[in-house]
């Protein structure tokens, strides 16, 4: 299992029946492919769709049906399409049970930076600021490091997406829960030691007496 699939599969285990879930662009979109059997979740795309699904096979792309990142998607039977005003009304109104977002950095206080890509021109935050502020639960799905440098850091060097503390961080190495006391290591990935996680992390971790292995 590659690292992105592992992350997506572990995040999918956080979903429960009946949830309304927003998936950010990139890695988070993979979560839809790994839902446990018997779990019925409605996936929302911030550009105006509830009932989003991954394309079942190549060749079925429709230029008029895309996610917020411009990637072709499918729609389940009974899906609902609407304008951006309605979409952001759902997000800002607190109706989103969970949002799963990618991350560039998360700091020791659990604050996310994910909209300013170093060396690239970006038009603005997009929906990330609204999602981190408005969703009931925020899960960050990201690789633990980038080119060998930690992405979980003592203090973000990139502009923050929000001051709000995220609820969960899932990487290919670990599951980490930001708390008022700091970042707590809750699980390690199969074959990964606590020492491996500490070495790849740029912030201090709270280590419980028992840290179970991640179940995928």
DAURJO-V241361 format. One record per pair of residues at least 12 apart in sequence whose ideal C-beta (glycine too) atoms are under 6 Angstrom apart, sorted by sequence separation. I is the first residue (numbers start at 0). GAP is how many residues later the second one is. If there is no record, write none. Layout:
i: (I,I)
gap: (GAP,GAP)
This chain:
i: (101,165,174,100,114,164,113,173,172,171,193,11,54,172,10,20,22,182,184,32,46,51,52,7,11,16,18,19,20,21,31,44,45,182,183,184,3,7,11,16,44,52,173,187,189,14,50,172,181,8,50,186,188,7,14,139,184,143,172,186,50,111,137,131,132,137,138,139,140,142,143,49,131,136,48,98,128,131,47,127,128,47,105,47,47,98,102,91,47,90,95,96,97,98,99,100,102,90,93,101,45,99,87,91,115,24,90,112,115,24,112,104,105,106,107,114,112,113,104,106,112,106,110,111,151,152,153,152,104,149,151,149,104,103,111,109,144,109,143,105,109,30,27,21,27,26,19,25,19,20,21,22,23,18,23,18,45,10,107,21,27,26,10,10,6,10,9,6,6,5,2,9,9,8)
gap: (12,12,12,13,13,13,14,14,16,17,17,19,19,19,20,20,20,20,20,21,21,21,21,22,22,22,22,22,22,22,22,22,22,22,22,22,23,23,23,23,23,23,23,23,23,24,24,24,24,25,25,25,25,26,26,26,26,27,27,27,28,28,28,29,29,29,29,29,29,29,29,30,30,30,32,32,32,32,33,33,33,34,34,35,36,36,37,38,39,39,39,39,39,39,39,39,39,40,40,40,41,41,42,42,42,43,43,43,43,44,45,46,46,46,46,46,47,47,48,48,48,49,49,49,49,49,49,50,51,51,51,52,53,54,54,55,55,56,56,63,68,69,72,74,74,75,76,76,77,77,77,77,77,78,78,79,81,89,95,109,113,114,128,130,134,159,160,163,165,166,169,204,206,207)
